[in-house]
Amino acid sequence: MNAKVISLVSIGAHPTSGRPRRAEQDARAVELGLQLAGDGLQVLHAGDIAEPALRAYLGMGLEQMHVLEQPAGADALPALTDYLRGAGAQVVLTGSQAETGEGSGMLPFLLAEGLGWPLVVGLAQVESIDGGSALVLQALPRGQRRRLKVRLPFLATVDNAAPKPRQSAYGPARRGVLQPEDVEVVDDGLLAAATLQPAKPRPKRLKVIKAKSGADRMKAATAKASGGGGQVLKGVSAQAGAEAILKLLIEEGVVR
């Protein structure tokens, strides 16, 4: 495919030890970029060029990586936006959520908004790039796929359904070059004032399956859930509607 592709990468964290590593989804973005552009892929990171974990990406077969040098606590969004606006890229790939720092998952959305580009969420594969558009596959729940036609340039967050990243080799990781880029440093005031804590996933409710055969149990486990306890409110006052919403939120444990 004749397209300029840039993969954005960040510093990940091992789920058990917390040690720095290459981020899993960002590594998939690099793998997908290599399949699309080969040696023409450009990999970009905003942060500390001295971070050893960056060389894990170089070990995937990259000759160099461009690093927008920033200290800890700087806002990466302005630097990335300015760089990509003048880079001439047609496809920008990134993970859906960082494994360190804020980890809010908002960066791709804010970046696409600042550039004025379309955003594809949950990219699994780029099938073709022809003229001014690309044909891509979007990953959906339960293994489903949706084919989308998106205009160039576009930004995409890579899903876990994308190709698994290749292993990082020690030799290429040592030989690869980290190319520094001078950018304007903008302090992230929101991050400085925030208190970070590990995210805690809420437990999911287990449904009781009353099936006798294995086929019935499989069907019940994979069937799409349908709501049956909903209530349609028509012609009620604003006060009554608010009370019904508050009651539901209390029952679901959202508010107390």
C-alpha positions in Angstrom: 0.0 0.0 0.0 1.4 3.4 -1.0 0.5 5.4 2.1 2.5 7.2 4.8 1.7 5.5 8.1 2.7 6.8 11.6 2.3 4.7 14.7 2.1 6.5 18.1 3.6 4.6 21.0 3.8 5.1 24.8 5.4 3.5 27.8 3.5 0.5 29.1 3.5 -1.2 32.5 3.6 -4.9 33.3 0.2 -5.9 34.8 1.8 -7.8 37.7 5.1 -6.1 38.5 4.3 -2.6 37.1 7.7 -2.5 35.5 8.0 -0.3 32.3 7.6 -2.2 29.0 6.2 -1.7 25.5 2.4 -1.1 25.7 0.5 -4.1 24.3 -2.0 -2.2 22.1 0.7 0.3 20.9 2.9 -2.7 19.9 -0.1 -4.0 17.9 -0.3 -0.5 16.3 3.4 -0.9 15.3 2.8 -4.4 13.9 -0.2 -3.2 11.8 1.9 -0.2 10.6 4.7 -2.5 9.6 2.3 -4.7 7.6 0.9 -1.6 5.9 4.1 0.5 5.2 7.0 -1.9 5.8 10.3 0.0 6.2 8.4 3.2 5.5 6.6 3.1 8.8 7.4 6.1 11.2 7.0 5.5 14.9 6.5 8.5 17.2 6.7 8.9 20.9 6.2 12.0 23.1 8.2 11.8 26.3 11.6 11.0 27.7 14.1 9.8 25.1 16.2 8.1 27.8 13.4 5.6 28.8 14.8 2.1 28.2 11.4 0.6 27.4 11.3 2.5 24.1 14.0 0.1 22.6 11.5 -2.7 22.9 9.7 -1.1 19.9 12.9 -0.7 18.0 13.5 -4.5 18.5 10.5 -5.1 16.3 12.7 -4.3 13.3 12.6 -0.5 13.3 15.7 1.4 12.2 14.7 4.6 14.1 12.0 6.2 16.3 11.2 9.9 16.5 10.9 11.2 20.0 9.2 14.5 20.9 11.3 15.3 24.0 9.1 16.2 26.9 9.6 16.0 30.7 7.2 14.2 33.0 4.0 16.1 33.6 4.0 17.8 30.1 0.9 17.7 27.9 1.6 15.5 24.9 -1.5 16.6 22.9 -0.2 20.0 21.6 3.2 18.6 20.5 1.6 15.6 18.8 -1.0 17.7 17.0 1.6 20.2 15.7 3.9 17.4 14.5 1.2 15.3 12.8 -0.3 18.4 11.1 3.0 18.9 9.2 4.1 15.3 8.8 1.9 14.5 5.8 0.7 11.2 7.2 -2.3 9.5 5.7 -2.9 6.9 8.5 -2.1 7.3 12.2 -2.4 4.3 14.4 -2.4 4.2 18.2 -3.5 2.1 21.1 -7.0 2.9 22.6 -5.7 3.6 26.1 -2.4 4.2 27.8 -1.2 1.7 30.5 0.5 4.5 32.5 -0.3 8.1 33.5 -3.9 9.2 33.2 -5.0 6.3 31.1 -8.2 8.0 30.2 -8.3 7.0 26.6 -9.1 10.5 25.5 -5.9 11.3 23.6 -7.0 9.8 20.2 -10.3 11.6 20.4 -8.8 15.0 21.2 -6.0 14.4 18.7 -8.5 13.6 15.9 -10.6 16.6 16.9 -7.6 18.9 16.8 -6.5 17.7 13.4 -10.0 17.6 11.9 -9.6 13.9 10.9 -12.1 11.0 11.1 -11.4 8.6 13.9 -11.9 4.8 13.7 -12.3 3.1 17.1 -11.3 -0.6 17.5 -9.4 -1.1 14.2 -8.7 -4.8 13.5 -7.4 -4.6 9.9 -6.8 -2.2 7.0 -7.9 -4.1 3.9 -7.0 -1.6 1.2 -6.1 2.1 0.6 -7.2 3.4 -2.8 -7.2 7.0 -3.9 -8.5 9.2 -1.1 -10.1 6.5 1.0 -9.4 3.3 2.9 -11.4 0.1 3.5 -11.0 -1.1 7.1 -12.4 -3.7 9.4 -13.7 -2.6 12.8 -13.8 -5.0 15.7 -17.2 -5.4 17.4 -18.3 -7.4 20.5 -18.6 -11.2 20.3 -16.0 -11.5 17.5 -18.1 -9.6 14.9 -16.5 -7.3 12.3 -17.8 -4.2 10.5 -16.4 -3.0 7.2 -16.0 0.8 7.0 -14.9 3.1 4.2 -13.1 6.1 5.7 -11.5 9.1 3.9 -7.8 9.9 4.2 -6.1 11.0 6.3 -7.6 9.3 9.4 -6.6 8.3 12.9 -7.4 4.8 14.3 -7.2 3.1 17.7 -6.1 -0.5 17.4 -8.1 -3.2 19.0 -6.8 -6.4 20.6 -8.3 -8.2 17.6 -5.5 -6.6 15.4 -2.5 -8.8 14.5 -0.4 -9.9 17.5 2.9 -8.0 17.7 6.1 -9.8 16.8 8.7 -10.4 19.5 11.3 -7.8 20.3 14.9 -8.8 19.4 17.8 -7.6 21.4 20.1 -6.9 18.4 17.8 -4.5 16.5 16.7 -2.9 19.8 20.4 -1.9 20.5 21.1 -0.9 16.9 18.0 1.2 16.4 18.3 5.0 16.6 16.2 7.3 18.9 15.8 10.5 16.9 15.1 13.5 19.2 12.7 16.3 18.1 12.6 19.7 19.8 9.0 20.8 20.6 7.4 23.4 22.8 6.7 22.0 26.3 3.2 22.7 27.6 2.5 21.8 31.2 -0.5 19.6 31.9 -2.3 21.5 34.6 -5.1 19.0 34.9 -2.7 16.1 35.5 -0.8 18.2 38.1 -3.9 18.9 40.1 -5.3 15.4 39.8 -4.9 12.5 42.2 -4.2 9.2 40.3 -5.3 5.8 41.6 -5.6 2.4 40.0 -8.8 1.8 38.2 -11.1 -0.8 39.7 -13.4 -2.7 37.4 -16.9 -3.1 38.7 -18.1 -6.7 39.1 -20.5 -8.0 36.5 -23.8 -9.6 37.4 -24.0 -13.3 36.7 -27.1 -14.5 35.1 -28.5 -17.9 36.1 -28.7 -20.3 33.1 -31.5 -22.9 33.4 -30.6 -25.1 30.5 -30.5 -28.9 30.3 -28.4 -29.6 27.2 -25.0 -28.3 26.3 -26.4 -26.7 23.1 -28.9 -24.7 25.2 -26.3 -23.6 27.7 -24.0 -22.4 24.9 -26.9 -20.6 23.3 -27.8 -18.9 26.5 -24.2 -17.9 27.2 -23.6 -16.4 23.8 -27.0 -14.9 23.2 -27.2 -11.1 23.1 -28.7 -9.8 26.3 -32.0 -8.0 25.9 -33.5 -5.7 28.4 -36.7 -6.7 30.0 -37.0 -4.5 33.1 -37.2 -1.2 31.3 -39.9 1.4 32.0 -41.1 3.9 29.4 -42.2 7.2 30.9 -44.6 9.2 28.8 -46.5 12.4 29.8 -44.9 12.6 33.3 -43.6 15.7 34.9 -40.0 16.6 35.1 -40.0 15.9 38.9 -41.5 12.4 38.4 -39.0 11.6 35.6 -36.1 12.7 37.8 -37.3 10.6 40.7 -37.5 7.5 38.4 -34.0 8.0 37.1 -32.6 8.5 40.6 -34.3 5.4 41.8 -32.8 3.4 39.0 -29.3 4.7 39.7 -29.6 3.8 43.3 -30.8 0.3 42.4 -27.8 -0.2 40.0 -25.4 1.0 42.7 -24.2 4.0 40.6 -25.1 6.5 43.4 -25.8 6.0 47.1 
